[in-house]
Amino acid sequence: MSAPLRPRPAAQLGPAAPWDRAVTGAPATSRLLTVGVVGAGRVGAVLGAALVAAGHRVVAVAGRSGASRARLALLLPEVPRRPVDAVADAAADLLLIAVPDDALAGVVADLAERGALRPGQVVAHTSGAHGLAVLAPAAAAGARPLALHPAMTFTGTPDDLARLAGISYGVTAPAELRPLAARLVADLGGVPEWVAETDRPLYHAALAHGANHLVTLVNEATDRLRDAGVARPEKVLAPLLRAALENALRLGDDALTGPVSRGDAGTVERHLARLAATAPESVPAYLALARRTADRAIAAGRLRPVDAQSLLGVLANSDRGVAA
């Protein structure tokens, strides 16, 4: 069982310390923030608990589902659950909105239309895909917009709190709000990565491609090993995948091994034939990744173009077969 959260003390300037000092460059621990959290999903509940552990005051949270209530009981047991507009009203300093990407614009617009946002209040969201544009209704109401995305996968349990140490946060902020953003990230134990507004979709695509598709890839490999009669595929894959990931992060394309990097067309052809017979749904993904792997291997000088011709022919022929 995880140890209970113990808020660590934070230095205070006292009740008279103006909020603007935190915004314009006061020290990172200059003042406790009064925070409200909209969205008690995996991200919102964990970040709320992390802010409490950093000494800030999370005074209200919105979350309606049974799963949200269970997370709040585990991570923020002393924080009252309130309607969304009541949370916004209670969030004197910072309103953290942690809802799904496609719901974010509607939540922000609704809060602005209800008059629930106030001038000077910082309204931050945790979406990787969005920047500041989605917060335009909040900015029009005088609130200060901030995009603050933790580059981490969450389970919504206390175990996530230990994983926050040292992670990066994709931050998009107006220039005057950067000191506050840096302070919040530091309080959460992270490191800011400043992302331009126009680059938010590319930033998020890279993270989703790397993390979400990795889960799919690992599970595909696990399923195919089971098809091959392996009783414990996770035992076979664990050391191989850990080494591959560590090598890729350290060496880049120089970490590449396997039949595609060697131009072994015959081996790849046999892979595709057996996959087509056993798990045809896996063939398109294998083809797409093999072709991209070949492109990168050629560009990195790992595979000579002359040695790649047969392999590329196999992949092209298989592509036509899938299309047919």
N, C-alpha and C positions, 0 to 999 in steps of 0.2 A: 504494500500500500504506500502511496506517495505521502511524503511528510506534509503537514498542513502549511499553508502559506503564512509567512511571517513578514509583515511589512517592515521594510528597513526605514529608519528615520531619515528625513530630508531637512536640510537647514531652511529656515524661513526668514524672510525679511520682516515679517509681522503684518498685521492686517492692513497697514497703510501702504504696503508695497504695491505700486500700480501694476496692473496686468501688462501694460505697454512695455514695462521694463523687460519682461520675459520675452516679448515679441522683438524688441529692438536690440537685444544682445546682452541681457543680464546673465550672470553665471548659471550653469546648468542646473544647479540645485537652489536657485534663488527663491522659489516660491512653489508651494503646493498648488496644484490645479484642481478645480472642481469640474468633474467630467461626467458626461452622460453617454451611454452606449446604446445605439439603436441597432438591434440585430444580435441575438444571442446564439448565433451559429458557432461553428468551431473557432473561427478567427476572432469574432467579437468577444466571446466569453474569455478566451485565453488572453487577448490583449488587455481586456479590462482587468483581469486578475494580475497581469504583469504590471499595470499602472498602479494598482493597489500595493503590490509588493515593493514598488519604487517609492511609495509614500504618498501618492496622490489620492484624492478623494473621488471615488466613483460613487455618485450619489443616487443614480437611477439607471435602470436598464430596461429595454423593451425586448420581449421575446415571448411568443404565444404558443409555440408547439410544445408537445410533451417532451421532445428531445431537448428543446431549449430550456425548459424548466429544470430538467435533470442536470444539464450542464451548469446552470446558475446555482443550483443547490450544492454542486460539487466545487465550483470555482469562485463564485461570488455569493456565498450564503447569506451575507449580511446586507446585501444591496437590494433595495426594494424594486420590484418589477412594476413598471408603470406603462401607460399608453405612450405611443411615440411622441405626441405633442407635449405631454407632461415631462418626458425625458429631456426634450429639447429645452423646455422652459427651465428645468433644474440645472442644466449644463451651463453654468455661469461663464466658464472659461473655454471649455472644449467639448464639442459634440462629435463623437466618433461614430460614423455610420458604416456598419459592416454587414451589408446585405449583398445578395447575388448581383452580378454585373448588370443583368437586364432589368433588375428592379430598382437600381440606384437612382436613375433619373426621375422616376415616379415618386420615390420617397422624398427626394430633395424638393421637387416642385410642389408636392403636397404640403410639406412643412412651410415653405415660403408662402403659399397661398393662404394658409391658416394664420399667418403672422406669428409663427412659433419661433422664428429666428430673430436675432437682435444684432444691431451694429456692434462691431468689436469682437463678437463671439467667433471663435475659430471653429469652422465646420470642416472636418476631415473625413475622407473615406479611405477604405482599405482595398479598393479594387486595383488590380494590376493593369487592367485594360483601359481604364479611364484616367484622364488627367484632371485639369481644372474646369474644362468646358462644361462638364456635367453638373458642376456646382454653380453655374451662372445664376440660377434663381436665388441661391443663398447670397452670392456676392451682391446681387441687385438689392437685397434686403440689408446690406451693410455688413454682412458676416465676412470673415476672412477665409478664403478657400485653401485647402491643403489636400494633396493626394499622398497617401502614406501606405505603401504596399509592402508587407513582409514577404521576402522571398523564401518561403518555407511552406511545407505541407503540414497540415494540422489534423490532429485526431479529436480535439476538443476535450482533452483530459489534462490533469496536472502534469503529466509527463512532457507535454509541449513546452512548459515553462523552462525546463532545463535546456531545451533545444534552441531557445531564443538567443542565448548568449553568442555573440559574434556574428549573427546573420546579417545580411544586407537588407536594406529597405529601399525600394524604388520610390524616390521622393520627387514630386513636382510641386513647386511653391513659388509664389511671388517673391521677389527679391527681399522685401521687408519682412517676410515670414520665415526666411531661411534659418535665422538663429533659433527660433522656436522649434522648427522642424528638427534641426540638429540636436536640440536639447531633448525633445521627446524620444528620438531614436536612441540617444545615449542613455536615457533613463530606462529604456527597454532593453539595454545591453547590446544594441546593434550598431551598425555602421551605415550612414546614408550613402546612397548611390543616386546622384542627381540626374534625373531623366527629363529631357525636354518634352513639352506637351505633344509635339508632333511625333515623337518617338515612342509614346506609350504603347500603341498597338504592337510595334515591333518588339519592344521590351517584353511584353506579356506573351507574344507568340513564341519567343525564344524560351521562356520559362515553361510554358505549356508543352512545347515540343520536347523539351529535355526531360521534364519531370512526369507529366501525365502520360505521354507516349512511352516513356520508359516502363511505367507500370504495365501498360498493355503489352509491350514487347516481352517483358519478363514472364507475364502470364501466358503469352503465346508459346514461349519456349518451354514453360512448365507443362502445358497441355500436350505439346508434341512429344516430350520425353515420356509422359504417361502413355501416349499412344505407342511408343516404342518399347513399352514394358518396364520402364524404370519406376520402381515402387516409391522412391523418395526423391523426386526431381529437385526439390529445394536443396537437398544435401549435395547433389551434383553441381547445381548452378551457383551456389553461394560463393565458394572460393573463386570460381572463374569470373563471375560478374563483378565481385569486389575488386579483383585485380584489374579487370578491363576498365572499370570506372576510374580507379585511381591512376592507372597508366594514361587514360585519355585526358584526364584533368591535368596531369603533369607533363605529358609529352605531345598532346595534340594528335595530329594525323600520324605521327611516328609510332603511336601505340597500336596501329592497325595490324592485325594478323589475319590468317584464315585464307580460304580458297579464293575469294575475290581479290584480295591484295596480291595473290600469287598468279592470278590469271588462270586458275584451274577450271577451265570451261566444262570439262567432263564431270567433275564433282558437282558443280552448280547445276548442271543439267540433270544429274541423278537426284539431287535435292528436289528440284522442281517436279520431276516425274512422280516421286513418292508423295510429296505434299499434295499434288493434284489428285492422287488416288485416295489419300487418307484424310486430308483436311483442306479441300479446295478453297475454303474461305481464307486460308493463310497465304495463298499464292500471291495475290496482288500486293500485300504488304512486303513479302519477301522480295518480290521483283523490284518494288520501288526503292527499298533500302539497299538492295544489291547494286542497282544502277547508280544510286547516289554514292555508295561506297566506292564503286569503280571510278566515278568522276573525281572524287576526292583523292583516291589513291594515285590516279594519273597526274592530277595537278600537283600533288606533293612529291612526285618523283618516285613513289613506292612501286608503281606499276608502269612499265614502258608501254606506250601506245601500241607498238607492234605486238606485244605479248597480250594485249587486251582485246585484240580483234575477235578471236574466237569466243571469248567470254561475252563481249558485247553482242555478238551474233546470237548466242544462246538466249540472252536476255531479250533481245528484240523479237526473236521467234516465239518465245514464251508469251511476250506481250500480245502478239497477234492472236495467239491461242486463247488467251484470257478474254480479249475483246470479242472474239468470235463466239 
